[in-house]
Amino acid sequence: MASTSTAEHPVRSAAELETMRESGRVVALALQAVKAAAVPGVKLRDLDDIARTALHEAGAESSFFGYAPAWAPTPYKGVLCLSPNEVVVHGPPTGRKLADGDVLSIDFGAAVDGWHGDAAITVIAGTSTEEDRRLVAATEEALAAGIAAAVPGATLLDVATAIDAVAKRHGFAHLPDHGGHGIGRAMHEAPFVPNQPLAGARDVRLEAGHTIAIEPMLLAGSPEYRTARDGWSVVTRDRRRAAHAEHTVAVTDDGPVVLTAP
């Protein structure tokens, strides 16, 4: 299996990892603040303002604001992705108010000295149902399994298999065509980090110093999805709910280190 210690997937130095840990701390603190404020009645735009304040106070830059991938109709205008209920990922901040029982994915990225951290959590605003709690817990469990598999000598197939096993055990679907990614000097770098086994994943072997963002996205219903009119929001076709969890992880000889841990 081919090594990827190349320009496509560079090995980070101890100093570079420490700077990424600083960006990860900014991400973690902002997500904690936004989670605490994600209650029924709050506007999504107000949550974005909380994250903007966290960036300003930390002297960090947003990884999301102004992001303009080729498929997007416009550059992204928020610092958070806020994806409620059937919106799986990439939901822009709007004036929509959270309702009691909404399931909200909160995705945030920050850069310190040009090094990025990226993480996501899913919260339930107000009253929760057993079904929604099970979906969120399974997504967090899948993330933990993927992180545990990210050790030197493992392949991305090992990471994907670990994530997929959790999804299958709980009976949830994956969001097709989406997954994690390399991360460092850019928010999105090679390699693609799948959430279910793909043939090419066996060719990417992890080494100490690699940094990846692992992010399972689990769906309560069908895996079919569409892109909403805003050109960003990824929405389940059956309108069933979804959850999303993510951490930036460093592969080390002492085991995986979560750079975006609180």
C-alpha positions in Angstrom: 0.0 0.0 0.0 1.4 3.4 -1.0 2.6 5.8 1.5 1.2 9.4 1.3 4.0 11.3 3.1 4.1 13.6 0.1 2.8 17.1 -0.8 -0.6 15.5 -1.0 -0.5 14.3 2.7 2.5 15.8 4.5 3.8 14.8 7.9 3.5 17.6 10.4 6.3 18.7 12.8 5.8 18.9 16.5 5.7 22.7 16.2 3.1 22.6 13.4 0.9 20.2 15.5 1.1 22.5 18.4 -0.2 25.4 16.3 -3.0 23.2 15.0 -3.8 22.4 18.6 -4.1 26.2 19.2 -6.6 26.5 16.4 -8.4 23.4 17.7 -8.8 25.1 21.1 -10.5 28.0 19.4 -12.8 25.6 17.7 -13.6 23.7 20.8 -14.3 26.8 22.9 -16.5 28.3 20.2 -18.5 25.1 19.8 -19.1 25.0 23.6 -20.4 28.5 23.6 -22.7 27.9 20.6 -24.0 24.7 22.1 -24.9 26.4 25.3 -26.8 29.1 23.3 -28.6 26.6 21.0 -32.0 26.7 22.8 -35.5 27.0 21.4 -36.2 30.5 20.1 -32.7 31.5 19.3 -31.9 32.5 15.7 -29.3 30.6 13.7 -27.8 34.0 12.8 -27.3 34.8 16.5 -25.4 31.5 17.0 -23.1 32.6 14.1 -22.5 35.9 15.9 -21.3 34.0 19.0 -18.8 32.1 16.9 -17.6 35.3 15.3 -17.0 36.8 18.7 -15.0 33.8 19.7 -12.8 34.2 16.6 -12.3 37.9 17.3 -11.4 37.3 20.9 -8.9 34.6 20.0 -7.3 36.6 17.2 -8.1 33.7 14.8 -9.5 33.6 11.3 -12.6 31.7 10.1 -12.0 28.7 7.9 -15.5 28.9 6.5 -16.2 32.6 5.7 -15.6 33.3 2.1 -15.0 29.7 1.2 -15.8 29.2 -2.4 -15.6 25.6 -3.8 -16.3 25.1 -7.5 -19.7 23.6 -6.9 -21.0 26.5 -4.8 -23.0 29.4 -6.3 -21.6 32.0 -4.0 -18.8 32.2 -1.4 -19.9 31.1 2.1 -21.2 34.0 4.2 -21.1 32.5 7.7 -18.4 31.3 10.1 -20.6 28.4 11.2 -22.5 25.7 9.3 -25.8 25.3 11.1 -27.9 22.4 9.8 -31.2 21.7 11.4 -33.2 18.4 11.2 -33.2 17.2 7.6 -30.3 19.4 6.6 -27.3 17.2 7.0 -24.4 19.6 6.5 -23.5 23.0 5.1 -26.6 24.9 6.3 -25.9 28.7 6.2 -26.8 30.9 9.2 -30.3 32.5 8.7 -33.0 34.2 10.6 -34.7 30.8 11.3 -35.4 30.3 15.0 -34.8 26.9 16.6 -37.9 25.1 17.6 -38.3 22.8 20.6 -36.9 19.4 19.6 -34.8 20.6 16.7 -31.7 18.5 15.9 -28.9 20.9 15.0 -25.5 20.1 13.5 -23.0 22.8 14.3 -19.8 22.8 12.2 -17.0 25.3 12.8 -13.4 25.9 11.5 -10.7 28.3 12.7 -7.2 29.1 11.6 -4.3 30.3 13.8 -1.2 31.4 11.9 -2.5 29.8 8.8 -3.1 26.3 10.4 -6.7 25.0 10.5 -8.9 23.1 13.0 -12.3 21.8 12.1 -14.9 20.1 14.2 -18.7 19.5 14.4 -21.2 18.5 17.1 -24.9 17.8 16.9 -27.2 19.1 19.7 -30.9 18.8 20.4 -32.7 22.1 21.3 -35.0 21.6 24.3 -37.1 18.5 24.4 -35.5 15.4 22.8 -37.0 12.1 21.6 -35.4 8.7 22.2 -35.0 8.3 18.4 -33.1 11.6 18.1 -30.9 10.8 21.1 -30.1 7.5 19.6 -29.1 9.1 16.2 -26.9 11.6 17.9 -25.3 9.1 20.2 -24.6 6.7 17.3 -22.9 9.5 15.3 -20.7 10.3 18.2 -19.9 6.6 18.7 -19.0 6.3 15.0 -16.6 9.3 15.3 -15.0 7.8 18.4 -14.5 4.5 16.5 -13.0 6.2 13.5 -10.6 8.2 15.7 -9.5 5.0 17.6 -8.6 3.4 14.2 -6.4 6.3 13.1 -3.0 4.9 14.2 0.3 4.6 12.4 0.2 1.7 9.9 -3.6 1.7 9.6 -5.2 2.7 6.3 -8.2 4.9 5.6 -10.0 1.7 4.9 -9.5 0.7 8.5 -11.0 4.1 9.6 -14.0 3.8 7.3 -14.6 0.2 8.4 -14.7 1.2 12.0 -17.1 4.0 11.3 -19.3 1.9 9.1 -19.6 -0.9 11.7 -21.2 1.5 14.2 -23.6 2.9 11.6 -24.7 -0.6 10.6 -25.0 -1.8 14.2 -27.4 1.1 14.9 -29.3 0.8 11.6 -28.4 4.3 10.2 -27.4 5.3 6.7 -24.4 7.3 5.6 -24.5 10.5 3.5 -23.1 9.3 0.2 -20.3 11.2 -1.5 -19.3 13.0 1.7 -16.7 12.3 4.3 -13.7 13.7 6.1 -10.5 15.1 4.7 -6.9 16.0 5.3 -6.3 19.3 7.1 -3.5 21.6 7.8 -2.4 24.7 5.9 -5.8 24.5 4.2 -9.1 23.4 5.7 -9.7 20.8 3.0 -6.6 18.9 1.9 -6.0 15.4 0.5 -6.8 12.7 1.2 -10.6 12.1 1.2 -11.5 10.2 4.4 -14.5 8.0 3.7 -17.1 6.9 6.2 -17.7 3.6 4.6 -15.3 1.2 2.9 -14.2 2.3 -0.6 -11.6 0.5 -2.7 -9.2 3.3 -2.9 -9.1 3.8 0.9 -6.9 0.8 1.3 -4.1 2.6 -0.6 -3.8 5.4 1.9 -1.7 4.4 4.9 -1.5 6.6 7.9 1.8 7.7 9.4 2.7 9.6 12.6 2.4 13.3 11.8 -0.6 13.0 9.5 -3.6 15.2 10.3 -7.1 14.4 9.2 -10.6 15.5 9.9 -12.9 12.5 10.6 -16.6 13.3 10.3 -19.4 10.7 10.1 -22.8 11.9 8.9 -25.6 9.5 9.8 -29.1 9.6 8.5 -32.2 8.2 10.2 -33.8 7.2 6.9 -32.8 6.9 3.2 -29.3 7.8 2.0 -30.8 9.8 -0.9 -30.1 13.6 -0.7 -30.4 16.8 -2.6 -28.9 20.3 -2.5 -31.3 23.0 -1.4 -32.0 26.2 -3.3 -29.4 28.1 -1.3 -26.8 26.1 -3.2 -25.2 24.9 0.1 -27.5 23.0 2.3 -27.4 19.2 1.8 -30.9 17.9 2.6 -32.3 14.3 3.0 -34.9 13.6 0.3 -37.2 11.8 2.7 -37.0 14.7 5.2 -35.8 12.4 7.9 -33.3 13.7 10.4 -29.5 13.5 10.3 -26.6 14.0 12.7 -22.9 15.0 12.2 -19.9 14.8 14.4 -16.3 15.7 13.6 -12.8 16.2 15.1 -9.4 17.1 13.7 -7.1 14.3 14.6 -3.3 14.0 14.6 -1.9 10.5 14.0 1.0 9.9 16.5 3.1 7.0 17.7 1.3 7.3 21.1 -2.1 7.0 19.5 -4.6 9.4 17.9 -4.6 12.9 19.4 -7.8 14.9 19.1 -6.6 18.5 18.3 -10.1 20.0 18.6 -10.9 18.5 22.0 -12.1 21.0 24.6 
